[in-house]
Amino acid sequence: MSDKKPKREAPHSVRLSVDERARYLLGAAGMPLGAFFKMCADLYLDLPTVRDRNELTPQDRDSLARIYNWLGTSRIGSNLNQIAKAINERTITVTPETEAVVCEASRALITIRDILLTLLPKKRRR
């Protein structure tokens, strides 16, 4: 009995002009070109794509890092907590407009959190 591995098929190659390569690299948004071409072909042929939807491109990771950094250094949550504390202690007068603004800000933060959680890979969610 032989332990030889089956011979792999020869890889396919595509010749691209400099302009084509630049255009495809831009469209790939950080993905390797081979994976990008496979994904495009699968989409064109209406086949299920192999790429894990929770895999983030380098641009996505950079954007998420900037957003997390901004949210971490912003005082939005702290400011809302101070407003809520002042309302509970009745040290400020609450008008319908004030209440609407605070509720809208709270809903916006919850929405931002939910969107960011959907972008995180499943293994990193809590």
N, C-alpha and C positions, 0 to 999 in steps of 0.2 A: 504494500500500500504506500502511495506517495503522499508526502506532506506538502506538495507544491501548491502555492496559492494560485487561484485563477488569474490569468493575465488580465491586467486592466486595459480598458479601451484607451486609445490615444485621445489626449485632450483636444478639444476644438479651440481654434484660435480665430480671432477676428482682427482684420486690419482696419485701423481707424486713422483718419487724418487728425492733425493736431486740433483743429476746430471741433471735430466730432468728439474726440476724447474729452476736451474741456467741457463741452456741452453735457456729455453723459456724466462726467464727474460732478458737475453742478447739480444735475437731476438726481444723482445717487445720494446726495446729502450725507456723505461720510461712509456710505456702504461700500464694500468692495464691488468693483465693476461686474465681476462674474455673478455675484449674488443679485446685483441690481438687474442684470440682463435676464437671469432666471426668473426673477419676480415679475419683470415686465412681460416675458413670454407667457408665464402662467396666467397673468391677468388678461393678456390678449386672447389666450386660448380658453379662458374662463375655467381654469383649473385651480384647485385650492393651492394657496401659496405655502411654501415650506417655512418661511421666515416666522419666527416666534414674534407674535404681536407685542410681547412685553420687552423685547429687545430694543434698547434705546440707541439711537445714532449718537455719535459724538456731539453733534449740534444740540440734540435733545438734552443730553446730559449737561452740557454747558448752560443751556437755558434754564434747566431745572436748578442747577447750582446757583445761578444768579438770582432766581426767584426765591429760593430758600434763604439765601444770604440777605436779600432785601427784606423778606418777612421777618427774619431773625433779628435784624437791626432796626426795623421799624418799631414804633411804639403804639401801633394800632390796637393790639390786644390790651396793652396796659391802659391806654387811654379809655377804651370802652369799659374796662373794669373800674376805673376811677369814676367814670360817669355813672355806672350802675351803682357803685357804692354811695355816691352823692345822692342819687335818687332814693335809694333805700334809707339813707339817714335823713332824708328830706331837707338837705342843705341847699338844694337847688329846686326851683319851681319847674315842673314838667308841663310843657305845653303840648298840644297835639302834634305840632311841628317837630318839637324835640324828640318826642317818642317815635315819630315816623322815621326821623333821621337815624336814631340809634338802632331801631329794628332793621332798617335797610342796610346799615353797616354790618350788623350781625349776620344777616342773610348773605351778604356779599362775601364775608369771610368764610362762612360755611361752604358756599359754592366754590370759592377758590380752593379750600382744603379738599373738597370732594374731587375737583378736577385734578389737582396734584396727585391725589391718591390713585386715581385711575392711570396716571402716567408711570407710577412706580412699578417696577417688576414685582410680581406676586410674592416672591421670596423675601422682599424687603418691606412689605406692608406689615403693619401691626394690627 
